[in-house]
């Protein structure tokens, strides 16, 4: 329920916490650093942590045509390092566990950003996380259980449905569109299928986080990663996680496709993608396997055209992914 920002002041960079107070919007100084390059990753991580902690408390869980609340277990991880493991082991829902996974990453990124700062700054940041967690818990208790919270000048206000965070939390994960799409993937599935789908989502997101370049795109709502490197001769590659339910593809696959112009006479006209080959995987891959595939492609974009010529039964060169079907592309 807090937005963080940087502000230059007297030769230093202040990290400010801005929130809704009893008299309106209030800003206070969290800490100051001499190097703005140190402040930037701290500010970014704090904004992600605030949004990922707040938004699940501020929306209803509408799955299965019911109205419920999302869990609050993730709040403990803000101040208790031992609780961070719980962020990676739940099975409540695709969207909530996705938010928990991203919160785990944001906390790890904050650790990395704080590794180079003096002790007093580390103490100040930890105190800020304690304040955020405590006041979120108090506000939630007042909202859901009627437990009164003493009014103070520094109190941070939280309103259900109107979290005070960067727009959509500053990330697609927290958007309504992604939440609703992931909810639709859960329709009609069993708890066992949900747990497996959550594991697959974790693998996919973790793999994407380990990609070294910026050409791969995570399609979290559709459980896929798409890559179209420069100089790939119109070829593209996508990695699809197994989808839950009877209507979904129950296996992981790697697909290579190629864009074909709808009108060959138009130089920059529209194009339609067509599948060239697929590697249906016999088991769920590890995050490193997927990341290695995408990083190899990042280093050598011309590989796609060579991989596209791979015959059925052979592995894509330099990988363990075996082609199971060709489409004559």
N, C-alpha and C positions, 0 to 999 in steps of 0.2 A: 504493500500500500504506500510505497515511497518511490519517488523518481530521483535519481542521482545525476549530478552534473558536475562539470569542472568550471572553475572560475579563477582567473589570474588575479593575484592580489599581492602587491608589495614584493614582487620578485618570486613569489611562490605560487603553487597551484593548489587551490582549495578544492576539496571534494564536498559538495553540498548535498544534504538530504532535504527534499521538498515533499511536503505532505499536507493533507487537509487537517487543520487544527480547529479548535473551538471558534476561532474568529475568522476563519478563512484559510487560504493557502499560506503555509509557513515554510521558511527555509532556515536550516541551521547547518553549521560547519561540522563535518564528521572528523576531518583531519586535513593537514596541509603537507605538501611534498615539494621539495626543491626542483624536481625534474618532472615536467609535464608528461614525458614519455612513460614514467612509472604510474602516473595517475590514470592514464587512459584505459589500460586493461582492468584496473581495479574498478573504475566507474562502470565499465561495460559489464563486468561480472556481477556487480551489485545490482544493476538494473535487471539483469536476467534472473538473478536469485529472487528479487522482490516480486517480479511478475509471475514467475513459476510457483512461488509460494502462495501468492494472493489469488490469482485467477481461478484455480480449482475450488477455492472457498466461495467464489463470487458468482458461480453459475450452477444451475441445476443439472443433475444427471437424469436425462430424459429417456434413457434406453427402455425398451420393452413397454413403452407407453405408460411409464410410471414417472413420478416426480420424486427424486431422492437427492440426497446430498453426497458429494464426493468425500472420501476419507480425509482426515487431517494428519495422518501419520507422518507426512513429509515435513511438517513443521519442526519435528525433533531434530532433523538433520542440520538445521541452521545453526544449532549451538552444540550438538552432541556428535562428535566425529564417529563414534561407534554406531550411530543410527544411520549413517550413510549407506551401509550395506543393505538396509531395508528398502532403499530406493530402487534397488535392482532385483528384488525378489518377490514383489507383489504380483497379484493376478486379478485386480479389481476390474479393470476395463482397459481396452487398448489406449484410449486417450489419456486416462489418468496415469497409467504406467509410463506412457510416452513422456508426459510432463515430468514425472519423477526421474526418468532417465536423463532428461535435459537438465534438471536441477542438480543431479549428481555431477554432470559435466561442468555446469556453471560453478559449483563449489570447488571442483578440482582446478578450474581455470583461475579462480580467486586465489587458491593456494599457490599456484605458480606465479601469479602476479605479486603476491606478498613475499615471495622468497627473497626478493632483493631489497626490501624496505627495512628501516630501523625498527627496533622493538616497540617504541612508543606508538608508531603508526599501526603496527600489527595489533596492539592492545586496543587502539581506537576502533579499528575495523571490526574486531570481535565484539566489542561493546555495542557497535551499531547493529550487528546481526542479532545480538541478544535483545536489544530494544525492539527491533522489528518483529522477532518471533513472539516476545512477550505481549506486545500490544495487539498483534494479530489474534493471539489466543484469547486475550481479554475481550476484544471486540466481538469475536465469534461466540464466546460464552454469553455475552450480553444479548446477542442477536438470537441465538438458538435456545438458550436456557433462561434468559431473563436475569442473569447475574449482573448486578449493577457495577459499573466501572466508575470510580471517583473521577470527577472532572478536574483536569489540570491544564495549565497553559501549554505544556509540551505534549499533551496527549495526541496521538495520531488517530484520526477517524477513519473508519472503514464502512462502506455501504455495500450491501449485497446488490449485485447487478451493475455496480459502478466502481470497479476497482481503480484506484489512483495509481496507474502504471503507464509506461509508454504505450502507444497505440497497439492494441492486440498483443501487449506484452513485448512488442518489438520482434516477434518471431511468429512464423506460420503455425508452429505447434499449438499456440494458444488461440488461434483464430476459430471462430464459430464454424467456418467452412470445413476445416480439418477435423474438428470435433464431431460434426454431424456425419462426415463421410466415414470416419472410423466407427462411429456408432452403427452406421448402416451395415458395415462389414460384420458386425456381431449379431445381426438379426437372425434368430432361429438356431444359433449354434449352442453346443453344450459347454459346460464349464471347462471340460478337458480341452475342447477345441479352442476356447478362448485363451487358456493358458499357453497352448502351443503357439497361437497366433502372436501373443505378446512376446514370447521368446524369439519368434522370427523377426518381429519388429525391432527388438533390441539388437539382434545381429545386424540387420540392415542399417540401422542408424549408426551403430558403432563402426561398421565398415566405412560408411560415408565420412565419419569424423576422422578416419585415418587416411583419407585420400589426400595426396600431396598437392594436387593442383586444383584449379578452380573450374574445370570444364565439366565435371560430373555434376548432376543435379539430382537431389533427393525428392522423389515424389512420395512423400510420407502417406498421403491419403490413399494412394493406390499400392503401397508396399513395394516400391520399385526405385531403382536408381537408373538414370538415363545419362549416357555419355555420347557426345558428338564432337570429337576433337577437330581442331583446325586441320586442313589438308588431309581429310579422311576420305576424299573422293566421294562425298555424299553418303558414306556408310555411317551407321550409328550402332551403338550397343546398349542393351538394357538388361538389367538383372532384376528378376521378379521373385519376390518371396512367395512361398505357398500361401494361398488365401484360404480363410476358414470357411466351413460350411459345405454343403453338398454341391452348391453352384460354383464354387471356386476351384481354381487349379490347385490340386493338393500336393504339388511338387514345386520345388524351386527350379528356375530355368534361367539360362543365359541366352539371349537372342541377339542375332545380328541382322540388321535390316538395311535397306537403302532407299533413299528418296528418289522417286521417279517423277519428272515434271509432268504436270497434267497437260501442258501444251508444249511440246518440244521446241516450237518456234519462238516461245517467249523466253528471253534470257533470264529474267528475274520473276517469273510467274510462280504460281502455286505448285506444290508437289505433294505426292501421296507416298507414305512409307509402305514398303512391302517387305515381308520377312524373307531373308535369304537362308538362314539356318537356325536351328535351336539345339541347345544342349540341355536336355531335361536331366536334372541331377538326381541320383538315386537316394541321396541323403541330404540333410540340411548342411550347407557349407558353413565354415567358420568365418568370422568377420575378417580375419587376416587374409583368407583366400580371396574374398571379394575385393578387398582393398588392394592386394597385390595385382590382381587382374586390371583394375582401373588405373593403378599407378604405372603399370607397364604400358598401358595404352596412352597415358599422359606423356610418357617419355618417347614413345614411338608411335605416333598417330597413324603412320603408314601400315602398321600391323593389321588394322581393320580390313583393308582390302585383301591382304594375304590370308587372314583368318576366314574371310568370306568364301575362299576357295577350298576350305577344308572338307574332305569327304566324310560321309557318315561312317562312324566307327573310329575315327581318328580324333586326337585331341588338338585343340587350338594350340599352336606352337608356343612352347614356354609355359604352358598351364596344364592343369589336370582336368580341364573341362572337355568332355568328349561329345562330339556332335552326334545327336540321336536322330535328327531329321533334317533333310535339305529340301528347299522349296524351288530350286532351279532359278534363283535370282541372279 
